Amino acid sequence: MLQIINIATTSKELILQTACQVLAAGGLLIFPTETTYGAGVDATNPVAVEKLLAYKSRREGKPLSIAVTDQYMAQLYVEVNEQAQQLYKQFLPGPVTVVSHGKHTVAPGVESEFGTLGVRIPAHALILDLIKKYGKPITATSGNGSGQKRPYAIEDIFSTISDKQKSLIDLVLDAGTLPPNPPSTVIDTTLSTPLVMRQGDLNITNTDSQATQLETYSEAETKALAGKLVLKHWNVVKESGFIFGLNGPLGAGKTVFAKGVADFLQITETLTSPTYSYIEEYEYLRHGVSGKLYHLDMWKVSSAEEFERLEIKQLLQPHSVLIIEWWSQIKPLWKYQDLPVIEVDIADKQSHRTFTVTDSQTTRNTLP
């Protein structure tokens, strides 16, 4: 049966005792943070995590994150490298989610498909006390249903979820209406350079306004990088479609990058070179989202007339992803300034590949 506790009129001892009982029983609680209301379950309990995923409904493969008390606790669940240590030191507790390689010590469905895990140390004394008392991490995804508005009040949640979703909630810690703060900044520390996956109130690396330099040391890392860039812009893919413009000499890794995008979209067909056909088309179905991947090769396009005949703008529809190899060949002819394009310059350095990602897109929130 759903319980609602008014934080302002209830003793902290009773709040913590009740919340710990709910978490230990595999229950789902709604709790306040310094950003929005979050949805929490015991992140190590598979049954509880399944309940949370059912509550969130369609997440389209987006990872969850966990809330912990400090870096020491985080290290039980993730590998904290030097990048992450600096972020913990400078910004946590606070509205930052630090993504690291997971240690596979949480329940299935919490780590991402890349084996990574986001960690939050919320700047909210009551929630830190709760995690400390419970002794295990709780999930820190937003308390709204998937795709709904950010929840700054309990009514924001109840007015947008179904009766079935509401029946899954066991406890609500009601702190009234929260300040309308932006979501947390999400930053991935598993690459050579920190990659902002979502920009919140803290602009840590300014990657939304300048090129980002990244390195990979294997084909698997290159494919994972491509997938993470699609995930970063997944809302743009759904709303308008999305374009990668790839530059680099023969053998630099453009096709490997394209295969990484296909892997992320769960395409089982083998990508073939579109050098002679100009365009190859693949259908995808990823976590309930269906669309098309278009793989284009502009190597032989040398005039505006040839470019116009391809009708590239017609290919870009909601749920479509375009990968354009030899982007520099058509960039002088490109007149669709309203279309979302991420330009990726790839260089093969023998022992590794470098990627210069020019990214002016913004992303929307899925975590508190």
NORFEN-V179587 format. One line per field, one symbol per residue. phi: phi as a letter, one per 40 degrees, with the letter a starting at -180 (. if undefined). psi: psi as a letter, one per 40 degrees, with the letter a starting at -180 (. if undefined). burial: b if it has 16 or more other ideal C-beta (glycine too) atoms within 10 Angstrom, else e. A space follows every 50 residues. Layout:
phi->???
psi->???
burial->???
This chain:
phi->.cbbbcccbbccccdccccccccccgcbbbbcbcbbcbbbbccbbdcccc ccccccgcbfgcccabbbcacdcdccbbccccdcdccdccbbcicbbbcb cccgbbcdgcccccgbacbbbccbdcccccccccgbcbcbcccccdgccc cbaccdcccbbccccccccbabccbgccdccccccbbcbcbcbdbccacb ccccbfccbacbcbbbbacccccccdccccddbcccdccbgabbbbbicd gchcccdccccccccgcccccbccdccgbbbbcbbbfgbbabbbbbbbdc cbacccccccfcccccbdgbbbbbcgdccbdcccbcccccbbcbcbbcbg cabbbbbcbbcbbbcbbc
psi->hhihhhddeiidddddddddddddefihihiiaecahihhiheehddddd dddddebhefehiaiihididdddeeeihhadddddddddeiiifhhhhi hiefeiiiediieefihhhigifhddddddddddeiiiifiieiiheiih heidddddeeiiddddeehdhhhheahiigiiiihhhheeidhhhhdhha dhgdefeeeiihhiiieiddddddddddddddfddddddeiihhhhiiih ededddddddddddefheihhihfddedhihhiihhfehiaihhhihede heidddddddfddddhiheihhhhifdddeddehegeehhhhhhhhhhfc eiiihhhhheiiiiiei.
burial->eeeebeeeeeeeeebbebbbebbeebbbbbbbbbbbbbbbbbbbbeebbe bbbebbeebbebbbbbbbbebebbbebbebeebbeebbeebbbbbbbbbb bbeeebbebbbbebebbbbbbbbbebbbebbeebebbbbbbbbbbbeeeb bbbbebbeeebeeebeebbbbbbbbeebeebebbbbbbbbbbebbbbbbb ebebbebeeeebebbbeeeebbbbbbbbbbbbbbbbbbebbbbbbbbbee ebbbbbbbbbbbbbbebeeebeebeeebbbebebebeebebbbbbbbbee beeeeebeebebeebbeebbbbbbbbbebbeebeeeeeebbbbbbbeeee eebbbebebeeebebbbb
